[in-house]
Amino acid sequence: MIILTVNTGSSSVRLAAFSSDSGALSGLANSRYDLSGSEPEVMLKAFLETHGLAETKLAVHRVVHGGMNLTAPCLIDEEVEQEISRVASLAPLHNRTALRWIRAAGGVLGRDVAQVAVFDTAFFRALPEAARMYALPHTLVEKHGLRRYGFHGLAHQAMWRSWQGLQPGAGRGGRIISLQLGAGCSITAIENGSPRDTSMGFSPLEGLVMATRSGDVDPGLITFLLRQENLTAEQLDELLNQHSGLLGLSGISADIRELLGSPDKLAQLALDVYCYRVRKYIGAYLAVLSGAEAIVFGGGVGENVPEVREKILAGMEWCGIEIDLNANRDAHGLSRISGEKSRVAAWVIPVDEAAVLAREGTALMAAKGA
């Protein structure tokens, strides 16, 4: 069986294809497309034709936000589409794009090809109550489903599973702090396979500084800007999601590599704030977990930019983290970047979200006897 996976982000889409024989997955093709390019139907047809994937039997989509009701992988029908659309305002850069690709795939592949949605928020459905709640009036919380949902669940779960594979006989035990650093950034405290806290909250905007997203901001600052700049809600949303973060701080670029190569003082400030926020969260999550066995880096920045990993971890010997500068600089693929004496191991663990999607989709179809 040929499986298509569709992973839509805020600025790009990654398409991949796998064959599944006797439960084993084999990669067939993968491509990344800029969302500012062609229409989804055009890109999808080109991908399928280029790689000879006319016999695709299953399409599996990453959907960022499932809200309160979509908390496990499910077959996509009209009701599921409506629910994804209903909670789109909670992840405006993602859910609407995912819906466009779901509908495009339905049109290109035909009604006979099943489609499955896998939700980034699902991994965090069991966050402890104290970690998921906002201190807001309970009536509003109940009325609007106000809670910390968490995001990047596929990536954090994949990092946990990969780290577990490095610990023979560990079962589900252990405590790790996983970092997904890319255009979007998040950090999660995981104990025995379950999330204890995570930086993204009600929307993917909360938490760490990101490429164009602000991360944590004082709510009083938000109301100040609304009044002083006469912003509409839509303008404020665009400001915080598309014109803040590294781009907003530096005034130069959202690309961390470009900022690393820039002599501009604002570029350096942007990098300092970015890494400082990560260090602060690591400290907080060490407290949440009462210590950790490992710090794990994933995502485009986490996997490929050693300067950022060094800046984040340097000087953290006080809590048992000792980075090996040579190992960090030379890391490629799955790599340990901490020294032998480090009480807390530090790893780079590549995240293959496409393979996670394919496994989740085939598991669901097998459970349904399809």
N, C-alpha and C positions, 0 to 999 in steps of 0.2 A: 504493500500500500504506500502511495506517495502522499506525504503530509506537507502542506504549505503552512508556514508560520508568518504572521504579520505583526511586527513590533513597531507601533507608532509612538514616536516621542513628540516633543514640543516643536522640533525643527526638522526632523528627518524620520524616515521609515526604513526599517530593515526587513527585507524579505529573505526567507530561507526555505529550503526544501529538504526533506528527509525521506528515506525509504524505511519501512518498518517490516521486518521479517522475523517471525517467531519472537517478537518482543524486543529485538535488538534494533537500535536506530543507527542509520548510516547517513551522514551528510551528503547531499547531492549538489547543492548550490546555495550561495548567499550573496546578497547585494544590498548596498545602502543607497538611498535616494534622498535628495533634498526635497522637502515638501513644497518649496517654492517653484518646483519644476512643473512637470506635466500633471494632468489629472490622474487620480488613482487608477481608473480603468486603463489608461494608456500605459502607465508604469507596470501594472500587474500583467497585462497582456504581453508586454515586451519581455518581462522576466520569465513568464511561462514558456513563451516561444523560443527565447534564446537558449533555455536549458532543457527543452524537450519535455515539459511537465504536463502534457495534455491529459495524462491519466490521473491527475490529482484527485484524491478521494476524501480528503479532510482538510479544512482550513482552521487554524487555531490563532486567535487574536489576543494580544495583550491589551487589556482595558485597564486604565489607571484607576478609575474610581468605580466601585460597586455599591457604594452607599451602605445602608443598614441591611438591605435585603439580599444583595448578591455577594455572598461570602464564600463561595466555592465555585470551581469550574462548572460551567453549564452549557448545554446546547442552546444556541441562539435561535429564538423565535421572535415573533412580533412583540410579545410581552416583555422579553428580555431587552429588546431594542428600546422599548418605551422607557424601561427603568434606567437604562444607561443614559438615555436622553434626559430623563427627569433629574438626574444628579449631575448633569453636565456643568451646571453653574459652580459646582464644587471643584472641578478640575477643567476650567474653560480652555486651557491650551491643549488638552489631551482627549477628553471623551468625545467631543464633537468630531475630531479628526478620526478617532477610532471608528465612530459610526459611519463616517464616509467610506472608510475602507471595508467595513463589514458589508455595506450595501453594494460597493463596487465589486467585492469578491463574489457576492451572490449573483450579480449580473453577469460577471465574466465566467464563473465556474458553473452556474446553473443551479436550479433548485434541488437537484438530486445530490449535490455535494454538501455534506453536513458541515456546519460551522460551530466552533466552540469558543467561548469567551473565558479567559483566565484573568483574574483580577489582582492587581497589585496590592489592593487593600486587604485581601483575604488573609494574608499571613498575620495581620495585626488585629484580627477580629477578637482575639483573646487577650489583648493588652489588659494588665491589671487595672481595676477601676480607678485607682488613685492616679495612674499614669495617663488614662484616657480622658479624664474629665476636665472641663474648664470651669472656673469658679464664677459661673453665671447663674442668673435666676433659673431655678429648676423648671419652671413652667415653659420658659423659652427653650431650654435644653430638650425637653420632651417634645415640644411642638415642632421644632425644626431639625431634630436629630443632631444637635450640636455636640460633637465629641472629637477627639483626636483619632483620625482614621489610620494615619500612617501610609507611606507609599514606598515604592521600590521593593515591595515585598518579594517579588520573584528573585531579585538580585541578592537580597539579604539571606533569603532561604537557601539559595544556591551556594553562597559563600559558606554558610553554616555546614551544609552537607559536604562540601569539598573539604573543609577543615576537619570534619569528623572522619573523613576517609584517611586523613593523615595521622589519626590517633588509633592504632590497632587496639581493639578490645575496650574502647572507651564507651561503647553503647551510645546513649543519648546524653551522657554527662558532659559537663564542661561549660565554661562561661567565655564568650567572646564579645568583642566590640567590633562590629563590621561597618566599614566605610564605603559607601557607593559615591564616588566622586567623578562627575562628568559635567555635562551642561546643567543637569540637576544634581543636587548633592544631598545626601542624608546619612545619618549614623544611627545604628541600632544596638541596643544592649540585649544579648541573647543568652539565656540560661537553659540548659537541658533541652534545647531545640525550640523554646518558646520565647517570644519577644517580651522583655520587661519594660522597655521604653524605646522611643524612637523620636527623631528630631522633627520630621514632618508631621503635621497635625490635621486640622480640619481640611486644609488644602495643601498642595505641594509647595506652598509659598513659605511655610514656617521653617525655622531651624537655621541651617548653615547658609553662609553666603554662597551664591551660585553664579553661573555665567551672567545671567541677566535678571535673576530674581534676588530680592533683598534679603531673604531669610528673616530672622527675628527683628521686629521693629516695635518700639513702644506704641501701644494703641493710642496714647495721647498725641503722639506725633502724627498719626494718621488723621485724627480729627482736626488737628492744627492745620495740616495741609489742605484738607477739605474746605476749611473756612478761609484761610489766607490766600490760597491760589484759586479759589472758586472752582474746584474740580468737580466733575460729575463722578459718580461711582465707576463708570466705565473708564474714564480717564485715569482715575486713581489705580484701578486694576491694571491698566496698561503700564503705568509708571512703575508699579511694584514688580510686575512680572516680566516686562520686556526692556526696561530702561534703567534698571538698578543693578545690584550685584557687582561683579567685576567690571562690567561695561560702565555702569553709572559711577562707581568710585574712581576709575581710571580716566574716564572720558576718552579712552583710546580704543579698547577692544574687550570683547568677552572671551577671547582666546588666551588661555593661561600661558601658553608657550610664547605668544607674542609679547605678553607683559613681562615674562622672564627675561626676554632679550632687549627690553626697553630701558634706557637710562632715565626715563622720566620719573620724577619723585612720586607722582600720583599712581603710576604703575606699581611702584614698590609699595606704596601704601595699600593699594588694593590687595596685593599678595599677602601683606602682613595681616590685614583684617581677615582675609580668607582663612589663612592658616591658624590665626589666633582663635577664631571661632571653633575650628575643629578641635584644637587642643583643649579648649574650655569644656566642650562636650565630652571629650574622652575622660577628663577628670570627673565630671558629673556622673558618667556611666560607670566608672570604677567604683564610685560610691554606691550607685544603684545595685551593682552586682556584688559588692563587698570584695572587689578584686576581680581579676580576669586571667585566663590562661593565654589569651592571644588577642592581638589587634590585627585585623584583616583588611587589606586594601583591595577594592575592585573598582570597575568603571574606567572610562577612557583616561581620566587624569590619574586616578589611583593606581592604575596598572602601568602607565607609560611615562609619568613625570617624576623621576626620582628626586628632583629638587624640592618638590612639594612634600613628598613623604619625609625627607630629611628635615625640612623646616617645621613640620608638624611634630616629629618625634624627638628632635634634638633637645637635650637637657631634661629628659623625663626619667633619668636614672632613679630619681627619688621614689618613683612608684614601680620600679623594677623593669622599666623598658630601656634597653641599651641597643641602639641601632648600630649595625655594622655598615659603615659608610661605603666600603668597597662592595659588599654584597648588595647594598641598596642601589649603588650606581650601575652594577652589572646585571641587575635582575631582569630576566626575560621569562614571561610565562609564570608558571607556578614557582615561587621562590621564597625562601626564608631570608629576611633582611635584618634580623636581630642577631646579636653576638651570642656566643656559646654561654656566657655568664648571665644573659638576660633572663630574669625570672618570668617575664611576660614575653612570649614569642611574638614576633611581628612577621606577617606574611603578605605577599602579593598573591592574590588568587583570582585568575581571570574568570569572568562571569559569562557563561554561554546561555543567555536568556532564551535563545531560539530552541536549544535542546530541552530546556525546562518546559517551554510551551509545548513542544512536540510530545514529551513524556506525559504531561498533564492531559493533553488532548486524547492520546491513545489510551491512557488509563481510564478516562471517563467513558470512551466508546466501548472499551472491553467490559466495563462494569455494566453497561447497558446492553451488552450482548450484540453490539453492532460490528 
